[in-house]
Amino acid sequence: MSALNPELRRRVITIYKELLFLGREYPLGYDYFRPRLHRAFSANAGLRDEEAIEKGIQRAEFVKKGRSCSVRPVFLCLALPF
């Protein structure tokens, strides 16, 4: 098993932190939002395929921009299969 590309790792951590920051304004509160976001990212922690990781990053960026999941919480959208 090869090590994760450092650039992809940095991007995943950055988007996670950005979503955490946005979660402060989540209607049900940060204490509700944070564990669910963590679970959504943890579910994909075992990914090693760079294309799959890139798709996950793109999906997280899409969610962050607010274009999708207008009804569902962010963490549910991130946990969807690729």
Buried (B, 14 or more C-beta within 10 A) or exposed (E): EEEBEEEBEEBBEEBBEEBBEBBEEBEEEBEEBBEBBEEBBEEBEEBEEEEEBBBBBEBBBEBBEEEEBEEEBBBEBBBEEE
